[in-house]
Amino acid sequence: MSALRPARAAYRHFLAIPTRWMDNDSYGHVNNVTYYSYFDTAVNEHLVRAGGLDIANDPVIGLVVETSCTFHASLSFPETIDAGLAITRLGGSSVAYRIGLFRRGTDEPAATGRFVHVWVDRRTQRPVAVPSRIRAALEPLVVPEAG
């Protein structure tokens, strides 16, 4: 595997995401926009479950400021995707995530992505420090950028 397509071992946390019938497009594979939904689900599930994020009420929230996706192989319904998550940068107010979408039982990703949060005050929308409980949930996932 290359640094641009890191294998399963380069990720620190996984979430199983079943594809849905509605995820397929007319060509019979998961539509490209749906990959971003999987990225968002993997990141936010971890923040809620491990970091205690209260999406509706916390005074500090993470805003997505950057996303990208590189497609390597098609996914389709019905299958379960293992969404791998790693942190490539944990800054003062921002976090860069690397996400890999893997077919069950495979080491090569079908897609790899980047997702960047900037933590802001919900009311003012101004950057603030990553909350300590969120930082504690993310620190075990930190890997080198080249992975």
Secondary structure, DSSP 4 states (H G I P E B T S, - for coil): --TTS--GGG-SEEEEEE--GGGB-TTSSB-HHHHHHHHHHHHHHHHHHTT---TTT-SEEEEEEEEEEEE-S---SS-EEEEEEEEEEE-SSEEEEEEEEEETT-SS-SEEEEEEEEEEETTT--B-PPPHHHHHHHGGGB--TT-
